[in-house]
Amino acid sequence: MLLSRSTDADWEQWGQQDPYFAVITDDALRQDRLTPEGLSQFFTSGEHHMQDVFARIRRHIDSEFMPKRGLDFGCGTGRLVLPMSARMDDVTGMDISSTMLAETQRNVEARRLRNVRFARSDDNLSQLEGKYDFIHSYIVLQHIPEIRGRVLFKRLIDHMASGGVGALHILFNNTIHPDPFGQTSPSLIARIWMLKRHIRRLVPRLLGRKADPEMQMNSYNLNFIFATLQAAGIREMHTSLQDHGNAHSAVFYFRKP
Ligand SMILES: C[S@@+](CC[C@H](N)C(=O)[O-])C[C@H]1O[C@@H](n2cnc3c(N)ncnc32)[C@H](O)[C@@H]1O
């Protein structure tokens, strides 16, 4: 099936070709247009995101939330690792792309941060050691085929310490995805969108030019997400719904008992 093939090579390619654009798809972040101002705005957006995450956790989950050991799963170029490192003793940035991880490391070293570790991802999360009292992931699982992402979601919950807090972002509907709201046959609009996507990658290749790698947008079945959280003993959650036009997603905030 088209959307279940591995995405890892694509992400390595994104890391090599256009790492900042691959995180926030804004043309100003294309590698050949990157400016110090563009980069500064990129990292400011990470700080704002983390302020919002902490405010929600303190308002809805734990008013005294002060994690010590955090994981940012799918850290990209470190946009969210940097603000996490200012808020806890020990942060791990994990990514499937070694080039993305190297870019995070460059950004961490440039700021002389001493409390960040780096881990290469795999489907067993085998480089993670022990438990974390904060596990965070934003705009990552959507780029992984659901069949693999479900396993990763479970493993992330397994790596949470008792009393730890999770903030995990899930895409649950994509109106141009072949499988909106669990419908099995691709709609006409989805078929046209997929065709356009393939032509956009094929034409530059035929002309001998560099094309963007694929960036999949996979929605997840919320029944599975809720059942997994429930099986881990979670009974209450705060949900922040996000609407990016065609893509509807949620960040789930919860505490593991
Ligand atoms: C859109 S970027 C988001 C980066 C970061 N979370 C942020 O918001 O700044 C998605 C990241 O997920 C990473 N990724 C994709 N598949 C992954 C996997 N199986 N395990 C860990 N990271 C993965 C990509 O390499 C990429 O760096």
The ligand as a MOL file (V3000), in Angstrom:
LIG
                    3D

  0  0  0     0  0            999 V3000
M  V30 BEGIN CTAB
M  V30 COUNTS 27 29 0 0 0
M  V30 BEGIN ATOM
M  V30 1 C 8.1700 17.8310 11.0400 0
M  V30 2 S 9.6250 17.3300 11.8700 0 CHG=1
M  V30 3 C 9.2510 17.8820 13.5270 0
M  V30 4 C 10.4890 18.1890 14.3630 0
M  V30 5 C 10.1920 18.6700 15.7890 0
M  V30 6 N 9.2830 17.7950 16.4730 0
M  V30 7 C 9.6450 20.0770 15.7780 0
M  V30 8 O 8.4170 20.2450 15.9020 0
M  V30 9 O 10.4310 21.0020 15.6210 0 CHG=-1
M  V30 10 C 9.4240 15.5830 11.9900 0
M  V30 11 C 10.6480 14.8570 12.5230 0
M  V30 12 O 10.2810 13.5070 12.8180 0
M  V30 13 C 11.3700 12.6770 12.4880 0
M  V30 14 N 10.9300 11.2980 12.3180 0
M  V30 15 C 10.3060 10.7270 11.2570 0
M  V30 16 N 10.1340 9.4160 11.4720 0
M  V30 17 C 10.6300 9.1480 12.7120 0
M  V30 18 C 10.7510 7.9520 13.4990 0
M  V30 19 N 10.3340 6.7650 13.0490 0
M  V30 20 N 11.3290 8.0620 14.7180 0
M  V30 21 C 11.7630 9.2560 15.1780 0
M  V30 22 N 11.7080 10.4000 14.4670 0
M  V30 23 C 11.1470 10.3500 13.2500 0
M  V30 24 C 11.9010 13.2980 11.2000 0
M  V30 25 O 13.2060 12.8740 10.8880 0
M  V30 26 C 11.8010 14.7780 11.5300 0
M  V30 27 O 12.9760 15.2520 12.1060 0
M  V30 END ATOM
M  V30 BEGIN BOND
M  V30 1 1 1 2
M  V30 2 1 2 3
M  V30 3 1 2 10
M  V30 4 1 3 4
M  V30 5 1 4 5
M  V30 6 1 5 6
M  V30 7 1 5 7
M  V30 8 2 7 8
M  V30 9 1 7 9
M  V30 10 1 10 11
M  V30 11 1 11 12
M  V30 12 1 11 26
M  V30 13 1 12 13
M  V30 14 1 13 14
M  V30 15 1 13 24
M  V30 16 1 14 15
M  V30 17 1 14 23
M  V30 18 2 15 16
M  V30 19 1 16 17
M  V30 20 1 17 18
M  V30 21 2 17 23
M  V30 22 1 18 19
M  V30 23 2 18 20
M  V30 24 1 20 21
M  V30 25 2 21 22
M  V30 26 1 22 23
M  V30 27 1 24 25
M  V30 28 1 24 26
M  V30 29 1 26 27
M  V30 END BOND
M  V30 END CTAB
M  END
